[in-house]
Amino acid sequence: MTAELVVFVTMGAVAAVTAAAVVISKNAVHAVIYLVINLFAIAVLYLALSAQLVAFLQILIYAGAIMVLFLFTVMMLNMTGAIEMTDDKLSKQKPLALMLGLLLIAEVVVGAVGLLNQPSAVAIGEGFGSAKEVGNRLFFGYLLPFEITSILLLAAIVGSVVLARRKDDD
């Protein structure tokens, strides 16, 4: 087995186990920490695919900013009693959830076996995932959607500032 395959299998297993731990965990703070570990494992998978920019953005944006925000929100809300309150409401849905979960696992196994039986792998182009390649695709191939997205984000920021200002003035 090559080193790349060992890294891929190891990080894939870490990602799968921590994803399951996020769902199973009864403590919200532990679930957030498991999710951060999951996001780091996925970033390593991106590095194994030579997508350095995507891996960096995965760590910087998701594991860094968003998950810290989630962690502070969970700690501020003190969600320790939230699971006990909703446990009775979800008991009727557990058989359906178990069936759908087993169906998903079966689908993943069938897909993985199908991928393993393929004779050749897809070749990745030179510079795949690099900052230069992503920039070229973003600014030359998708310039209009990029600009529309920036205008929508600017409108959302201005709207949130206006709404926050009105609350303070009242």
N, C-alpha and C positions, 0 to 999 in steps of 0.2 A: 504494500500500500504506500502511496506517495504521501508526502507531508501535507500537501494541499487537501487530499482526501481526508486525512486524519483531522485536520483543522475544521474542515467542513462538517464532518460527522459529529465531532465533539461540540462545536458551537451550535449545530442544529439540535443536538440532544439537550444542550443547556437552554436553548430558546424554547423548545417544546416543554421541558420540565418547568421552567419559570412561568411560561404562559399558563400551564395547568395550575401552578401554585397561585397565580393571580386570581383565577376563578374560584379555587377551593378555599383560599385563605379567609378566615373569619375576621381577622384584624385588618382594618383598612390601611393602616400605616405599613404593615407587612406586605400587603398587596401592591402598594405603590413601590416599595423597594424591590419586590420581585419584578415589577414591570420595568424598572430602571435596569436591572440585570438583563432582562430580556432584550431591551433596546441596545445595550452594549453588545450582546451576543449577535444580534442582527447586524450591527455595525461591523463586527469582525467578519461576518459572512459577506458583506459588501466589499471589504478589503480583499477577501479571498477571490472575489470576482473582478479585482483590479478597478473597482469603482471608488477611488480614494475620496473624491469630492462628496459623493453620496454618503459614505461612511462618516466623514467629518461633519456633514450637516445633520446626520442622524444623531450623533453624540451631542453636537452643539445645540440643536433646536429641540429635539425630543427629550433626550436624557438630561440635558442641561436645563433649559428654560421651562418647558412645559411640565416636566415631571416635578421640578422644584415647586412650581405653582400648584400642582395637584397636592403635593405633600403638605404645603402650608395650608391649603384649603381644607384638607382632611383634618389636620391638627387643630385648625381654628374652629371647625364645626363640631369636633369631638363626637365622631360617629360611632362610638363604642356600642350604643344600644340599638343602632339601626338594623342590624342583622336579626336580632331576636324579635323585633316587631314584625318584620316581613316574613319570618320563617313559616308561620301558619298560612299566610296567603299563597305562598309558593308551593305548598305540599301537593296540591292537585296537579301542578304542572311538572312535577318531577318525573313521572313515567314518560311523558312526551319528550322532555329534555334528554332523558337517558336514551331513548330510542333514536332521536336525532343526533345525539353525540356518537352513538355506535355507528350510525349510518355515515357520519362524517369521517370517522376513523376508517371504516371500510373503503370509502371513496379515496382517501389519502393512500391507503395501502395499495389499492388497485392502480392508482396513478403512479405510485413509486415503482411498482413492479413493471408497469408499462414503460417507464423511463429507463429502467435498468436493462430491459430487453431490446432497446433500440441499438442498432449497430454503430451509429456514429453520433458524435456530439456536435452541437452548433458552434461554429467558429465565431469568436468574438473579435471585432475589428480593432485595429490599432488605435490606442488612445481612448478606448471605451471607459466611460466614467470619470475621465480626467476633467479638470476645471476648464481647460481649453475646449474640449469636445462639448461639454454641457453648455458653455457660453455660446459657442457657435450655433448649436441647435436652438438654444433659447432665443438668441437675438437675431438670427438670420432666418430660421425656419418657423419660429413661433412668435414673431415680434408683436403682431396685433393682439393675440390672446394675452401676452405678457403685459402689454400696455393697458388693456381693458381690466385685467386683474389689479394692476397698480391703481387705477382710477377707482375701482370698487373698494379697495382697501383704504384709500385716502378718504373716500366718502364715509366709510365706517368709522374711521378715526375722528373725523370732524363731527359726525353725528354723536359719537359717545362723549366727546368733549362738550358739545352743546347740551346733551342730556344731563351730564354731571354738573355743568355750570348752573342749569336751571334749578336743580335740587339744592345747591348751596345758597342761591339767591333767595329762595322762599323762606 
